């Protein structure tokens, strides 16, 4: 990635130091800079800074196979040029109208049918800075790029599901009487792919002019200049030692890849060379616990006659393997039985056995990217118990698993309430249910985070205003300090319930909200430590406590839903 600060420092050398200034205007760094830019993984396609200008255009390769140097060197570009409307007149009367393209008015044959990659735009209706950049829409769509304001870049997801900056917009505001700097960079590999597909090259025009700010009265030696041409780099330069200098020219940058290489990348008949990790797994075909490669050549399906292990051989992992996916809900989607990483990869199934181990099968580990396989391998261990009853029922017997699961049941009723649009409860975000899971480790932080998310999903959904209004309509006079759960109790009492019974229905949710407040709402202290000790003493683990809490909340919410049904 380009070191922008170093670049700007190089462009704006301290002109008060005579020795530095004299060396700077010799322009000896300009050609190495241009060549280095063409080799970078991130290439500058537009730059406007003190004494430095660069702008790159995509042009058909045929235009410059035998470059017309004089034509190229005559470039004169308007960065604001874009699509427009052209009206032709005859004797002052409009005769025709058409749309003009950004490069249609250049008049230079070398740039004919060229495409601008970036466009300088200005809109007085914008708040703050009225100037901004857009990129060629065709380029953005072809490579599925999206502008993210917080990153100042057009981005996409890479093969690991991480956000990748493909086009960066860099703006360094001016300070005092200094110069501002704007730079637009493109990922070179992506740009090369575009050039190869369109049979084009990148033509970068540039102009470097160096002088002491506030002390330039013109050129002393007008007409004296040197012209150079070497390896697709053409320029004229003029240096007046101790005074000023300029270099103006064109650099043709050709794609480092080929159309053939791109075609091969899309050829599904060419098998991708992949690496596969091995895992300690239960080879139930041969009744042996051993390390087995997940490679396709090492495992077989049920219909292949072979001594090789079945592809459904289970491998077991410490529960901590799931924490990575729980901690980044924007990147990963952790479902009850599956895990996906944006559009990068998908683990079709996993489960947790009676010993608290996560388990899945070699065939699904095989489909993960190699670095993800290595991540799972780092948590791989020998089985402490068989696969879960649920996994055995669904994955091997091919039957529905109907055993009650409190968290699943709780999520289902909340989704039903949301679909029914009941007035007394609202799902605050559709992203909340997928984020709530059973704690699987001994980590108190994981447990308290799940408590927080369960409270956000369930308790925060109750509509305080509606419940207060309905309690009053039913003849109650609730205390103004009552919050949603107390107002639910008031409504139940108004419907004929005993106060103790009403309190018993909401007690699990009161308990949940209190735990959230004490564990996550305040700095951890002795009280939080005491709560953790009590939970472990009563339930044996955070996971068992959470399951019990979900069961009680599920029962309470079902009762509330039944009692408030029909109230509007």
C-alpha positions in Angstrom: 0.0 0.0 0.0 1.2 3.4 -0.9 2.8 5.5 1.9 0.8 8.7 1.1 2.6 10.8 3.8 6.0 9.8 2.3 4.8 10.6 -1.2 3.4 14.0 -0.2 6.7 14.8 1.6 8.7 14.0 -1.5 6.4 16.2 -3.7 6.6 19.1 -1.3 10.3 19.3 -0.4 11.4 22.1 2.0 12.1 24.9 -0.4 13.8 27.0 2.3 16.8 24.6 2.3 18.9 25.5 -0.8 20.7 22.2 -1.0 17.5 20.2 -0.8 15.7 22.5 -3.2 18.5 22.4 -5.8 18.5 18.6 -5.7 14.7 18.5 -5.9 14.3 20.5 -9.1 16.7 18.2 -10.9 13.8 15.8 -11.2 16.0 12.8 -10.8 13.4 11.0 -8.8 10.6 11.5 -11.3 11.3 8.7 -13.8 12.0 6.1 -11.0 8.8 7.2 -9.4 6.8 6.6 -12.6 8.4 3.2 -13.2 7.9 2.2 -9.6 4.3 3.2 -9.7 3.7 1.0 -12.7 5.1 -2.0 -10.8 3.1 -1.5 -7.6 0.3 -3.7 -6.4 -1.6 -0.4 -5.9 -1.2 2.0 -8.8 -1.9 5.7 -8.9 -4.3 6.5 -11.7 -5.0 10.1 -10.7 -3.0 12.6 -8.6 -3.3 16.3 -8.1 -0.7 17.8 -5.7 1.7 20.7 -5.5 3.7 20.6 -8.7 2.5 17.1 -9.6 -0.3 15.9 -11.9 -1.1 12.4 -13.1 -4.2 11.0 -14.8 -4.6 7.6 -16.4 -7.0 6.6 -19.2 -7.8 3.1 -20.6 -7.3 3.1 -24.4 -7.5 0.3 -27.0 -4.2 -1.4 -27.3 -4.2 -1.0 -31.1 -4.0 2.8 -30.6 -0.5 2.7 -29.2 1.0 -0.5 -30.7 3.0 1.8 -32.8 2.8 5.0 -30.7 2.4 8.3 -32.4 4.7 10.2 -29.9 3.9 13.7 -31.1 0.1 12.9 -30.8 0.6 11.5 -27.3 2.7 14.3 -26.2 0.1 16.9 -27.2 -2.4 15.7 -24.6 -4.6 18.2 -23.0 -7.3 16.8 -20.7 -10.2 18.3 -18.7 -10.7 16.2 -15.6 -14.3 17.4 -15.4 -15.2 16.0 -18.8 -17.9 13.4 -18.6 -21.0 12.3 -20.6 -22.9 15.2 -21.9 -25.4 16.5 -24.4 -24.3 17.9 -27.7 -26.7 20.0 -29.8 -25.9 20.8 -33.4 -27.1 24.1 -34.9 -27.6 25.3 -38.4 -28.2 29.0 -39.0 -28.9 29.4 -35.3 -31.6 26.6 -35.3 -31.1 23.4 -33.3 -31.1 20.5 -35.8 -30.0 17.4 -33.7 -29.1 16.3 -30.2 -26.9 13.5 -29.1 -25.0 12.2 -26.0 -21.3 12.7 -26.1 -18.7 10.5 -24.3 -16.0 11.8 -21.9 -13.1 11.3 -24.4 -15.0 12.5 -27.5 -13.6 16.0 -27.5 -9.9 15.3 -27.0 -8.9 15.5 -30.7 -6.0 13.1 -30.2 -6.1 9.8 -32.2 -4.0 8.0 -29.6 -6.8 8.5 -27.0 -9.7 7.7 -29.4 -12.3 5.4 -27.8 -10.6 5.7 -24.5 -12.3 5.4 -21.2 -11.8 7.5 -18.1 -11.4 5.5 -14.9 -12.2 8.3 -12.5 -14.3 11.4 -12.8 -14.0 14.7 -10.9 -17.5 15.8 -9.9 -18.8 18.9 -8.1 -22.2 19.5 -6.6 -23.1 22.7 -4.8 -25.9 20.9 -3.0 -23.4 18.8 -1.1 -22.8 19.6 2.6 -19.1 20.4 3.3 -16.7 19.5 0.5 -18.6 19.9 -2.8 -15.9 18.1 -4.8 -15.8 14.3 -5.0 -14.7 11.5 -7.2 -16.6 8.7 -9.0 -15.2 5.8 -10.8 -16.1 4.2 -14.2 -19.4 2.5 -13.5 -18.7 -0.4 -15.9 -15.5 -1.1 -13.9 -17.4 -1.0 -10.6 -20.1 -3.4 -11.8 -17.8 -5.9 -13.5 -15.8 -6.4 -10.4 -18.8 -6.0 -8.0 -17.3 -2.9 -6.2 -19.3 -0.9 -3.7 -18.4 2.5 -2.2 -17.9 2.4 1.6 -17.7 6.0 2.9 -16.0 4.9 6.1 -13.1 3.4 4.2 -13.0 6.1 1.4 -12.8 3.2 -1.0 -14.7 1.1 -3.6 -14.6 -2.4 -2.1 -15.4 -6.0 -2.6 -15.2 -9.2 -0.5 -12.1 -11.3 -1.0 -12.1 -15.1 -1.0 -11.8 -15.1 2.8 -14.8 -12.9 3.2 -12.8 -9.9 4.2 -13.4 -6.4 2.8 -10.8 -5.6 0.2 -10.1 -2.0 -0.9 -9.9 -2.1 -4.7 -10.1 1.7 -5.5 -8.9 4.1 -2.8 -9.8 7.8 -2.7 -7.2 9.7 -0.7 -7.7 13.3 0.1 -5.3 15.4 2.2 -6.8 18.9 2.8 -4.7 22.0 2.4 -3.3 23.6 5.5 -2.8 27.3 5.7 -1.4 28.6 2.5 -0.2 25.1 1.4 -1.5 22.8 -1.2 -4.0 20.0 -0.8 -3.4 16.6 -2.4 -5.9 14.1 -3.9 -4.9 10.7 -5.1 -6.9 7.8 -6.6 -5.4 4.4 -6.6 -6.5 1.1 -8.2 -5.6 -2.5 -7.2 -3.1 -3.4 -10.0 -4.2 -7.0 -10.3 -7.9 -6.0 -10.8 -7.0 -3.2 -13.2 -4.8 -5.7 -15.2 -7.7 -8.0 -15.5 -9.9 -5.2 -16.9 -7.1 -4.2 -19.4 -6.7 -7.8 -20.6 -10.4 -8.4 -21.0 -10.9 -5.2 -23.0 -7.7 -5.6 -24.9 -6.5 -2.2 -23.7 -3.6 -0.5 -22.1 -3.3 2.3 -19.4 -2.1 5.6 -20.7 -0.9 7.8 -17.9 -0.3 11.5 -18.7 1.8 13.4 -16.2 3.2 16.8 -15.5 5.7 17.6 -12.8 6.5 21.3 -12.3 8.9 22.3 -9.5 9.7 25.8 -8.3 10.0 27.8 -5.1 6.5 28.9 -4.1 6.0 32.7 -4.3 9.4 33.1 -6.1 8.7 32.1 -9.8 8.8 34.8 -12.3 8.8 32.6 -15.4 11.3 30.5 -17.4 14.7 32.0 -18.1 15.6 29.7 -21.0 12.4 29.5 -23.1 12.4 26.8 -25.8 15.2 24.8 -24.3 14.0 21.3 -23.5 15.0 17.7 -23.9 12.8 14.8 -25.1 13.2 11.2 -24.1 11.6 7.9 -25.2 12.3 4.6 -23.6 10.2 1.5 -22.9 6.7 3.1 -23.3 7.8 6.2 -21.3 7.8 9.4 -23.3 8.5 12.8 -21.8 10.0 16.3 -22.3 11.9 17.9 -19.5 13.5 21.3 -18.8 15.7 22.1 -15.8 16.9 25.5 -14.9 19.3 24.7 -12.0 18.6 26.6 -8.8 15.4 28.0 -10.3 12.7 25.7 -11.6 12.0 22.6 -13.7 9.3 20.6 -15.4 8.7 17.2 -16.9 5.7 16.5 -19.0 4.9 13.2 -20.8 3.0 9.9 -21.2 3.6 6.5 -19.7 2.0 3.5 -21.4 1.3 0.7 -18.8 0.5 -2.7 -20.2 -1.4 -5.5 -18.4 0.8 -7.9 -16.5 -1.8 -10.7 -17.2 -3.3 -12.1 -20.4 -6.8 -12.9 -21.7 -5.7 -16.6 -21.8 -4.8 -16.6 -18.1 -8.2 -15.1 -17.3 -10.0 -17.7 -19.4 -8.1 -20.4 -17.6 -9.3 -19.0 -14.3 -12.9 -19.5 -15.4 -12.3 -22.9 -16.9 -14.0 -25.4 -14.6 -12.4 -28.3 -16.4 -9.1 -27.3 -15.0 -8.9 -28.6 -11.5 -7.8 -26.1 -8.9 -4.6 -27.0 -7.1 -5.7 -27.0 -3.4 -4.2 -28.1 -0.1 -6.1 -30.1 2.4 -5.5 -30.5 6.2 -5.7 -33.8 8.0 -7.7 -34.3 11.2 -8.0 -36.7 14.1 -11.3 -38.4 13.2 -13.4 -41.4 14.0 -13.1 -43.8 11.0 -16.3 -45.8 11.8 -16.0 -47.8 8.6 -12.7 -49.4 9.9 -13.5 -48.7 13.6 -10.4 -46.8 14.2 -9.5 -43.4 15.6 -6.7 -41.9 13.5 -5.5 -38.9 11.6 -7.2 -38.7 8.2 -6.6 -36.3 5.3 -9.7 -34.4 4.1 -8.4 -34.5 0.5 -10.9 -36.0 -2.0 -8.4 -38.8 -2.7 -8.3 -39.9 1.0 -12.1 -40.3 1.7 -15.0 -41.9 -0.2 -18.8 -41.9 -0.1 -21.0 -44.8 0.8 -21.3 -46.0 -2.8 -17.6 -46.4 -3.5 -16.0 -49.8 -2.8 -12.8 -49.0 -1.0 -11.0 -49.4 2.3 -10.7 -45.6 2.6 -12.6 -43.9 5.4 -16.1 -42.5 4.7 -16.3 -38.8 3.9 -18.9 -38.6 6.8 -16.2 -39.6 9.3 -16.6 -37.1 12.2 -13.9 -35.0 13.7 -14.1 -33.4 17.1 -13.0 -30.0 18.3 -12.7 -27.9 21.5 -15.7 -25.6 21.8 -13.5 -22.5 21.6 -13.4 -23.0 17.9 -16.8 -21.2 17.7 -15.7 -18.1 19.5 -14.1 -16.6 16.4 -17.4 -16.8 14.6 -19.4 -15.4 17.5 -17.1 -12.4 17.9 -17.6 -11.1 14.4 -21.3 -11.3 13.4 -20.8 -8.9 10.5 -18.4 -11.3 8.8 -19.7 -14.7 10.0 -23.2 -16.0 10.3 -23.4 -18.7 13.0 -26.6 -20.6 12.7 -27.8 -23.4 15.0 -26.2 -26.1 12.8 -24.2 -24.2 10.2 -21.6 -21.4 9.7 -21.1 -19.2 6.7 -18.6 -16.5 5.9 -20.2 -13.8 3.8 -20.0 -15.2 0.2 -16.6 -16.9 0.8 -17.4 -20.3 2.3 -20.0 -22.3 4.1 -19.7 -25.1 6.7 -22.9 -27.1 6.0 -23.3 -28.7 9.4 -21.9 -29.0 12.9 -23.2 -29.8 16.3 -22.2 -30.2 19.9 -22.1 -33.5 21.8 -22.7 -34.3 25.4 -19.1 -33.6 26.3 -19.4 -30.1 24.9 -17.2 -30.8 21.9 -18.0 -29.3 18.5 -18.1 -31.9 15.7 -18.5 -32.0 12.0 -17.6 -34.3 9.1 -14.5 -34.5 6.9 -16.4 -33.9 3.7 -17.5 -30.4 5.0 -14.1 -29.6 6.4 -12.7 -30.4 2.9 -14.8 -27.6 1.3 -13.4 -24.9 3.6 -10.5 -22.7 2.4 -7.2 -24.2 3.5 -6.4 -21.5 6.0 -9.8 -22.1 7.6 -9.1 -25.8 7.7 -5.9 -25.1 9.6 -7.9 -22.9 12.0 -10.2 -25.9 12.8 -7.2 -28.2 13.0 -5.7 -26.1 15.8 -8.7 -27.1 17.9 -8.9 -30.7 16.8 -8.9 -33.3 19.6 -9.9 -36.9 20.3 -13.6 -37.5 20.9 -14.8 -37.5 24.6 -18.3 -38.7 23.6 -20.1 -39.8 20.5 -21.7 -37.3 18.1 -24.9 -35.7 19.4 -28.2 -37.5 19.3 -29.5 -34.7 17.1 -26.7 -35.2 14.6 -27.1 -39.0 14.6 -30.9 -38.6 14.0 -30.7 -36.0 11.2 -27.4 -36.9 9.5 -27.4 -40.7 9.6 -31.0 -41.8 10.2 -32.4 -39.1 7.9 -35.2 -38.2 10.3 -36.5 -35.0 11.9 -35.2 -34.3 15.3 -38.2 -33.3 17.5 -36.7 -33.1 21.0 -37.5 -29.8 22.7 -34.8 -27.1 22.4 -35.6 -24.0 24.6 -33.6 -21.5 22.6 -35.0 -22.7 19.3 -38.5 -22.6 20.7 -38.0 -19.1 22.1 -36.7 -17.8 18.8 -39.6 -19.4 16.9 -42.3 -17.7 19.1 -40.6 -14.4 18.8 -40.5 -14.7 15.0 -44.2 -15.7 15.1 -45.0 -12.6 17.1 -43.0 -10.4 14.7 -44.9 -11.9 11.7 -48.2 -11.4 13.5 -47.2 -7.7 14.3 -48.7 -7.9 17.8 -48.8 -4.4 19.3 -47.2 -5.3 22.7 -43.9 -6.8 21.4 -41.5 -6.0 18.5 -38.4 -7.7 17.2 -36.0 -4.7 17.2 -33.8 -6.2 14.5 -33.9 -9.2 12.3 -30.2 -9.6 13.0 -30.8 -10.3 16.7 -32.1 -14.0 16.6 -29.1 -15.3 14.6 -26.7 -13.7 17.0 -28.0 -15.5 20.2 -26.5 -18.9 20.9 -25.8 -21.2 23.8 -22.5 -20.5 25.6 -20.2 -23.4 24.7 -17.0 -22.7 26.7 -16.1 -22.0 30.3 -15.5 -18.3 29.5 -17.6 -15.9 31.6 -17.2 -13.3 28.9 -18.9 -15.5 26.3 -21.7 -16.3 28.8 -22.3 -12.6 29.7 -22.3 -11.6 26.0 -25.0 -14.2 25.3 -27.0 -12.8 28.3 -26.7 -9.3 26.8 -27.9 -10.5 23.3 -30.7 -12.6 24.7 -31.9 -9.6 26.7 -31.7 -7.3 23.6 -33.7 -9.8 21.6 -36.4 -10.6 24.2 -36.9 -8.0 26.9 -36.1 -4.9 24.8 -38.9 -6.0 22.5 -41.7 -5.3 24.9 -43.6 -2.1 24.0 -43.7 0.0 27.1 -46.1 2.7 25.8 -48.6 0.3 24.5 -48.5 -1.8 27.7 -49.0 1.2 29.9 -51.9 2.5 27.8 -53.6 -1.0 27.8 -53.1 -1.4 31.5 -54.9 1.9 32.1 -57.7 0.9 29.6 -58.2 -2.3 31.6 -58.7 -0.3 34.8 -55.2 -0.3 36.4 -53.3 2.8 37.6 -49.7 1.7 37.0 -46.8 3.6 38.8 -45.2 6.0 36.3 -41.8 4.3 37.1 -43.0 0.9 36.0 -41.1 -0.5 33.0 -42.3 -3.0 30.4 -42.2 -6.2 32.5 -44.1 -4.7 35.4 -46.6 -3.3 32.9 -47.1 -6.9 31.5 -47.9 -8.0 35.1 -50.4 -5.1 35.5 -52.1 -6.3 32.3 -52.2 -9.9 33.5 -53.7 -8.8 36.9 -56.3 -6.7 35.1 -57.2 -9.8 33.1 -57.9 -11.7 36.4 -54.5 -13.1 37.4 -53.2 -13.1 41.0 -50.3 -10.8 41.5 -48.0 -13.6 42.6 -48.9 -15.7 39.5 -48.3 -12.7 37.2 -45.0 -12.1 38.8 -44.0 -15.7 38.4 -44.6 -15.5 34.6 -42.3 -12.5 34.1 -39.7 -13.6 36.8 -37.4 -15.3 34.3 -37.3 -12.2 32.1 -36.7 -10.0 35.2 -33.9 -12.3 36.1 -32.4 -12.1 32.6 -32.6 -8.3 32.6 -31.0 -8.1 36.0 -28.2 -10.4 35.0 -27.6 -8.2 31.9 -27.5 -5.1 34.1 -25.1 -6.5 36.6 -22.8 -8.4 34.2 -22.6 -6.0 31.2 -24.2 -2.8 32.4 -21.6 -2.0 35.1 -17.9 -2.5 35.6 -17.2 -6.1 36.8 -16.8 -6.4 40.5 -17.5 -8.5 43.5 -21.2 -8.8 42.8 -20.6 -10.1 39.2 -18.1 -12.6 40.6 -20.6 -13.8 43.2 -23.2 -14.2 40.5 -20.9 -16.4 38.4 -20.0 -18.6 41.4 -23.7 -19.1 42.2 -24.6 -19.9 38.6 -21.8 -22.5 38.4 -22.7 -24.0 41.8 -26.4 -24.4 40.8 -26.1 -25.4 37.2 -22.6 -26.8 36.8 -21.8 -24.7 33.6 -22.7 -21.5 31.9 -24.2 -23.4 29.1 -26.6 -25.4 31.3 -27.6 -22.2 33.1 -28.3 -20.4 29.8 -30.4 -23.4 28.6 -32.5 -23.3 31.8 -32.9 -19.5 31.5 -34.1 -19.9 27.9 -36.6 -22.6 28.9 -38.1 -20.5 31.6 -38.3 -17.4 29.4 -39.8 -19.5 26.6 -42.5 -20.7 28.9 -43.2 -17.2 30.2 -43.4 -15.7 26.7 -45.8 -18.4 25.5 -48.0 -17.7 28.5 -48.0 -13.9 27.9 -48.7 -14.3 24.2 -51.7 -16.5 25.0 -53.1 -14.1 27.6 -52.6 -10.9 25.5 -53.9 -12.5 22.4 -56.7 -10.5 20.9 -55.9 -7.3 22.8 -55.5 -4.3 20.5 
